Amino acid sequence: MEQNNYCVIMAGGIGSRFWPQSRVKHPKQFVDFFGMGKSLLQQTYERFARVVPRENIIVSTHSSYSDLVREQLPELLPTQILHEPAHKGTAPSMAFAAYHILTLNPNANIVMAPADQLIMDEERFVQDMRSALAYVAEHDCLLTVGIRPTHPETRYGYIQMSGDGENGFSKVKTFTEKPEMEFARVFVDSGEFCWNTGLFAWNVNTIIDTMSQLLPEVSARLERIFSEEPDRDKRRAALYACYESFPNISVDYAVIERASNVYMLIGSFGWADMGRWDDVYRYAGKDAEGNVVQSGKAEFYNSRNNLVAAPEGKLVVLQDLEGYLVNDTDDVLVICKKDEDDDFKKFRTNVMLKHGEGYM
């Protein structure tokens, strides 16, 4: 039944690799990176509105971003926004959402989705997500979604299949986090591995039973809060009182990689994780010289393969640059090689240490 299908959009991250356009007070999930008039969060919401009823879409976010969620998705009811009082990773967030949905529908089937992914084939994505929800409705398992790799990539996790993925589903054999390039090449050449998309599906009772075994300290507290506090305000106060003590851990490490009943749907849609500026460059429209203007305006002279992100109405002029990011905001201007991720993290850290959190 469609009414049993839910989606939880995880939208609580900071998005530090997209600084300074992504800021602590306005992180990347609320940014329109491709000039489409919709943020990553809004695109994700509209995508899943084709998979589950709109009233069954829930956004889990840090409490400081609640106003941004309401501003970008004004149709959401209060019960469709979960306010995380601390940044504690996806495992506590997922657990919070599972117990919340259990109070709404004890037969719920749930797909968990990051708010910051790029999907190239939305028709196939919708079909695959419907297949995932139908599968977990009939099988007592945790389902992850993998994509067959198109090239060796060291920034993604990999999932090894047990079998050939008959009918698009396969039992998971192993997980590997962000391998070195030589191992990534072996994984791709073997044909046994898929990229880990971070998309998950399960029945609400399956995930709660699994959490009680693998994440007992979180599960026990949430079980007590949601069973003893029928009043929403009192429940929120009790949750806020204990959330800070939860471990800071991802759902992958805490549950998925430790459970024995994990299966994978091999997705057939084009997918990319929006993890850094080079991802924006890779998928954005380019001029004849490979330059991208993400926002603002730009003129290029003897310049190739650059990415410009500037405030609306600002003109940027580049000469004799190749492979650079020019990212201008009201108070920060960054000019650096667009694919030097380690250097970019160093820039941000040094700015915070020398100039304070006001630029973050």
C-alpha positions in Angstrom: 0.0 0.0 0.0 1.3 3.4 -1.0 0.2 5.0 2.3 2.7 2.7 4.1 5.6 4.2 2.2 7.7 7.0 3.8 10.8 8.9 2.9 13.2 10.5 5.4 15.5 13.2 3.8 18.6 13.7 5.9 19.4 17.4 5.7 21.5 18.2 8.8 25.0 18.4 7.4 27.3 21.4 7.3 28.7 21.0 3.8 32.1 22.4 4.7 33.8 21.4 1.4 31.5 24.0 -0.4 32.7 26.8 1.7 32.3 29.8 1.4 29.1 29.4 -0.6 28.0 26.8 1.9 28.1 28.3 5.4 27.3 27.1 8.9 24.1 29.1 8.8 23.2 28.2 5.2 24.8 24.8 4.3 25.0 23.2 0.9 21.6 21.4 1.0 19.9 24.8 0.8 22.0 26.1 -2.1 21.0 26.1 -5.8 24.3 24.9 -7.4 23.1 24.5 -11.0 20.9 27.6 -11.5 17.7 25.6 -11.6 15.8 27.8 -9.2 15.8 24.9 -6.6 18.1 23.9 -3.9 19.5 20.4 -3.5 16.9 19.9 -0.7 14.0 21.1 -2.9 15.1 18.8 -5.8 15.3 15.8 -3.4 11.9 16.6 -2.0 10.3 16.9 -5.5 12.0 13.7 -6.6 10.6 11.6 -3.7 7.2 13.2 -4.1 6.9 10.9 -7.1 7.8 7.9 -5.0 5.7 8.3 -1.8 2.8 10.5 -0.8 4.0 14.1 0.0 2.5 13.9 3.5 4.8 10.9 4.1 8.0 12.8 3.4 9.9 13.8 6.5 13.0 16.0 6.7 15.5 15.4 9.5 17.7 18.4 10.1 19.7 20.2 12.7 17.4 22.5 14.8 19.3 25.6 13.6 18.2 24.8 10.0 14.5 24.3 10.8 13.6 27.8 9.6 15.4 27.2 6.3 13.5 23.9 5.8 10.2 25.7 6.4 11.2 28.5 4.1 12.2 26.2 1.2 9.4 23.6 1.8 6.5 25.6 3.2 4.0 22.8 2.5 5.5 20.6 5.2 3.5 20.1 8.4 5.3 20.4 11.8 5.2 16.6 12.1 7.2 16.3 8.9 10.3 18.2 10.2 12.5 16.4 12.8 14.7 18.8 14.8 18.1 17.3 15.7 19.5 19.2 18.7 23.1 18.3 17.9 25.2 17.1 15.0 25.6 13.4 15.9 25.8 11.7 12.5 23.3 9.7 10.6 22.8 6.8 13.0 21.1 8.8 15.8 19.2 10.8 13.1 18.0 7.6 11.5 17.0 6.1 14.8 15.1 9.3 15.8 13.2 9.1 12.5 12.4 5.4 12.8 10.8 5.8 16.2 8.9 8.9 15.1 7.5 7.1 12.0 6.6 4.1 14.2 4.2 6.4 16.1 2.6 7.4 12.8 2.4 4.0 11.1 3.5 0.7 12.6 3.6 -0.9 9.1 5.8 1.8 7.5 8.4 1.1 4.9 11.0 3.8 4.8 13.6 5.0 2.3 16.4 7.1 3.8 18.0 9.6 1.5 20.7 12.3 1.7 19.6 15.7 0.6 22.7 16.4 -1.4 22.8 13.9 -4.3 22.7 14.4 -8.0 20.4 12.1 -9.9 20.7 12.0 -13.7 17.9 9.7 -14.7 14.9 10.5 -12.5 12.5 8.1 -14.2 14.6 5.1 -13.4 15.3 6.5 -9.9 11.6 6.6 -9.2 11.2 3.0 -10.5 14.1 1.8 -8.4 12.9 3.5 -5.2 9.5 2.0 -5.6 11.1 -1.4 -6.1 13.2 -0.9 -3.0 10.1 -0.1 -0.9 8.2 -3.1 -2.3 11.2 -5.4 -1.5 11.5 -4.4 2.2 7.7 -4.7 2.6 8.1 -8.4 1.8 11.6 -9.2 3.2 13.0 -8.9 6.7 16.2 -7.1 5.6 18.1 -3.8 5.5 18.4 -2.7 1.9 21.2 -0.5 0.6 21.3 0.9 -3.0 24.5 0.6 -5.1 25.4 1.9 -8.5 27.7 0.0 -10.9 30.9 2.2 -11.1 31.8 3.9 -14.3 35.4 4.6 -13.3 37.7 4.0 -10.3 36.8 6.6 -7.7 38.5 7.0 -4.3 35.9 9.3 -2.8 33.1 6.7 -2.7 32.5 3.7 -0.6 32.2 0.3 -2.3 29.8 -2.6 -1.8 30.7 -6.1 -2.8 27.9 -8.3 -4.1 27.4 -11.9 -3.1 26.2 -13.3 -6.5 25.4 -11.6 -9.7 22.5 -9.4 -8.6 19.7 -11.5 -10.0 16.5 -9.4 -10.5 18.5 -6.4 -9.4 18.9 -7.5 -5.8 21.9 -9.2 -4.2 23.0 -10.1 -0.7 25.9 -7.9 0.5 29.2 -9.5 1.1 31.5 -6.7 2.2 31.8 -2.9 2.5 34.9 -0.9 1.8 35.3 2.8 2.7 37.0 5.1 0.2 39.8 2.8 -1.1 43.2 3.8 -2.5 43.2 4.1 -6.3 44.9 0.7 -6.9 42.1 -1.0 -5.0 39.4 1.1 -6.6 40.7 -0.1 -10.0 40.6 -3.8 -8.8 37.1 -3.3 -7.5 35.9 -1.8 -10.8 37.6 -4.5 -13.0 36.2 -7.3 -10.9 32.6 -6.5 -11.6 31.7 -7.5 -8.1 31.5 -4.1 -6.5 29.1 -1.1 -6.7 29.4 2.4 -5.4 27.6 3.0 -2.1 25.0 5.7 -2.7 24.0 6.2 1.0 20.4 5.4 0.1 18.7 2.8 2.4 15.3 1.2 2.7 13.7 -1.0 5.4 10.5 -1.7 7.2 10.2 0.3 10.4 10.0 -2.8 12.6 13.1 -4.4 11.0 15.3 -1.4 11.6 14.1 -0.9 15.2 14.7 -4.6 15.9 18.2 -4.3 14.4 19.0 -1.1 16.3 18.0 -2.7 19.6 20.8 -5.2 19.0 23.5 -3.0 17.4 22.8 0.4 18.8 21.3 -0.4 22.2 22.2 2.7 24.1 20.4 4.9 21.5 17.5 2.5 20.9 16.7 2.1 24.6 16.5 5.8 25.3 14.3 6.5 22.2 12.1 3.5 23.0 11.5 5.0 26.5 10.8 8.5 25.2 8.4 7.5 22.5 6.5 5.0 24.6 6.2 7.1 27.7 5.7 10.6 26.3 2.6 11.0 24.1 2.8 14.8 24.3 5.0 16.1 21.4 6.4 19.0 23.4 7.4 16.8 26.4 8.8 14.2 24.0 10.9 16.9 22.3 12.2 18.1 25.6 13.1 14.6 26.7 14.9 14.0 23.4 16.8 17.2 23.6 18.0 16.3 27.1 19.6 13.0 26.0 20.6 13.6 22.3 23.9 15.2 23.2 25.0 12.0 24.9 24.4 9.9 21.7 27.5 8.7 19.9 28.6 10.6 16.8 28.4 7.8 14.3 27.1 7.1 10.8 24.4 4.6 10.1 26.9 2.7 7.9 29.3 2.0 10.7 26.8 1.6 13.5 24.3 -0.7 11.7 24.6 -1.5 8.0 28.2 -2.8 8.1 27.5 -4.9 11.2 24.1 -6.4 10.4 23.7 -9.9 8.8 20.6 -9.3 6.9 21.8 -6.6 4.4 20.9 -6.7 0.8 21.6 -4.4 -2.1 19.5 -3.1 -4.9 21.7 -2.4 -8.0 20.3 1.0 -9.1 19.9 1.7 -12.8 19.9 5.5 -12.5 22.8 7.9 -13.0 24.1 9.1 -9.6 26.8 11.3 -8.1 27.5 12.5 -4.6 27.7 16.3 -4.4 30.8 16.3 -2.2 33.0 19.1 -3.5 33.3 21.9 -6.0 34.8 19.6 -8.6 31.5 17.7 -8.7 29.6 20.9 -9.6 32.1 21.5 -12.4 31.8 17.9 -13.7 28.1 18.0 -14.1 27.4 21.7 -15.0 27.1 23.0 -18.5 30.4 24.3 -20.0 31.4 26.7 -22.7 33.7 25.9 -25.6 36.8 26.3 -23.4 35.4 24.1 -20.6 34.6 27.1 -18.3 31.6 27.0 -16.0 29.7 30.0 -14.5 27.7 28.6 -11.6 26.4 32.0 -10.6 27.0 35.7 -11.4 28.7 36.6 -14.7 32.1 36.0 -16.1 34.4 36.9 -19.0 37.3 34.6 -19.9 40.5 35.5 -21.7 42.9 32.6 -22.5 41.3 30.7 -19.6 40.1 27.1 -19.6 38.4 24.6 -17.3 37.5 27.1 -14.6 34.5 27.4 -12.3 33.1 30.8 -11.3 30.6 31.2 -8.5 29.8 34.9 -7.7 26.9 36.9 -6.3 24.1 37.8 -8.8 25.0 41.0 -10.6 28.7 40.7 -10.1 31.0 40.3 -13.1 34.3 38.3 -12.8 37.1 38.7 -15.4 39.7 35.9 -15.7 42.9 35.9 -17.7 45.5 33.1 -18.1 43.9 30.7 -15.6 43.3 27.0 -16.1 41.5 24.6 -13.7 40.7 27.2 -11.0 37.8 27.9 -8.7 36.8 31.5 -8.2 34.2 31.6 -5.4 33.1 35.1 -4.3 30.6 35.9 -1.6 29.8 39.0 0.3 32.6 38.6 2.8 34.9 35.9 1.4 36.8 35.5 -1.9 38.5 32.2 -2.7 40.7 31.6 -5.7 42.4 28.2 -5.8 42.7 25.0 -7.9 39.2 23.6 -8.0 40.3 19.9 -7.5 42.7 20.3 -4.6 40.4 19.1 -1.9 43.0 18.7 0.8 44.3 22.3 0.3 40.7 23.6 0.4 40.1 22.0 3.8 43.3 23.6 5.0 42.2 27.0 3.8 39.0 26.7 5.7 40.6 25.5 8.9 43.2 28.3 8.8 40.6 31.0 8.2 38.6 29.7 11.2 41.8 29.7 13.5 43.1 33.1 12.4 39.9 35.0 11.7 37.2 33.3 13.8 33.9 31.5 13.1 32.3 34.6 11.6 33.6 33.6 8.1 32.3 30.1 8.5 
